[in-house]
């Protein structure tokens, strides 16, 4: 009988010890604070809107592209020889002005991006949100690109064309190309600048959104709301 009591006491002690250890383990686990699909989706939407508001707005400034080395639009390959030739001939000012106006046309076109981005963010599903949250460091940007790139191109292209005209870039480049094509023995050029600037503007937009996304994913100080902190803590603890 004493042996049975002794074994019973040992079993109870072990059970209590196990409960204490289990409680300790539970306390160390990351807490989701009851975050469900809706909260996760809301957090991802907030993060995307933050990136767009912060980074895309910068590009909309007059020289938003031109002064940002990450996204500054350089000349297409066929015009690089034009640029070099003009500079060799002492026409640096003309070459610089042409490059600046291409970038300003891109900044002007970017104003068309926000409504398209907002629509894509609004239509994000719970499944989209989870895949983005636990995806790679640019999963949100890739989602936006997949959902918006074609529509943005259609929005950007006429705006770039109008902008090139508005800032006189079409006249400047017509002058540049005409001047170059009159040089003896050079191969004549006639690039589609509207298409080129449109594609480079899109490329720049997605680069900047990706920068902000990676900041939020890796720097807790960039998570500027309680919701962002809670949602991206799930990513950190995965």
WOGI-V680174 format. One record per backbone hydrogen bond with DSSP energy under -1.0 kcal/mol. NH is the residue of the N-H (numbers start at 1). CO is the residue of the C=O. If there is no record, write none. Layout:
NH_CO / NH_CO
This chain:
5_1 / 6_2 / 7_3 / 8_4 / 9_5 / 10_6 / 11_7 / 12_8 / 13_9 / 14_10 / 15_11 / 16_12 / 17_13 / 18_14 / 19_15 / 20_16 / 21_17 / 22_18 / 23_19 / 24_20 / 25_21 / 26_22 / 27_23 / 28_24 / 35_32 / 40_36 / 41_37 / 42_38 / 43_39 / 44_40 / 45_41 / 46_42 / 47_43 / 48_44 / 49_45 / 50_46 / 51_47 / 52_48 / 53_49 / 54_50 / 55_51 / 56_52 / 59_55 / 60_56 / 61_58 / 64_61 / 67_63 / 68_65 / 71_68 / 72_68 / 79_76 / 80_76 / 83_79 / 84_80 / 85_81 / 86_82 / 87_83 / 88_84 / 89_85 / 90_87 / 91_86 / 95_91 / 96_92 / 97_93 / 98_94 / 99_95 / 100_96 / 101_97 / 102_98 / 103_99 / 104_100 / 105_101 / 106_102 / 107_103 / 108_104 / 109_105 / 110_106 / 112_109 / 113_110 / 117_113 / 118_114 / 119_115 / 120_116 / 121_117 / 122_118 / 123_119 / 124_121 / 129_125 / 130_126 / 131_127 / 132_128 / 133_129 / 134_130 / 135_132 / 139_136 / 142_138 / 143_139 / 144_140 / 145_141 / 146_142 / 147_143 / 148_144 / 149_145 / 152_148 / 153_149 / 154_150 / 155_151 / 156_152 / 157_153 / 160_156 / 161_157 / 162_158 / 163_159 / 164_160 / 165_161 / 166_162 / 167_163 / 168_165 / 169_164 / 170_164 / 172_168 / 173_169 / 174_170 / 175_171 / 176_172 / 177_173 / 178_174 / 179_175 / 180_176 / 181_177 / 182_178 / 183_180 / 186_183 / 193_191 / 196_192 / 197_193 / 198_194 / 199_195 / 200_196 / 201_197 / 202_198 / 203_199 / 204_200 / 205_201 / 206_202 / 207_203 / 208_204 / 209_205 / 210_206 / 211_207 / 212_208 / 213_209 / 214_210 / 215_211 / 216_212 / 217_213 / 218_214 / 219_215 / 222_219 / 223_220 / 224_222 / 229_225 / 230_226 / 231_227 / 232_228 / 233_229 / 236_232 / 237_233 / 238_235
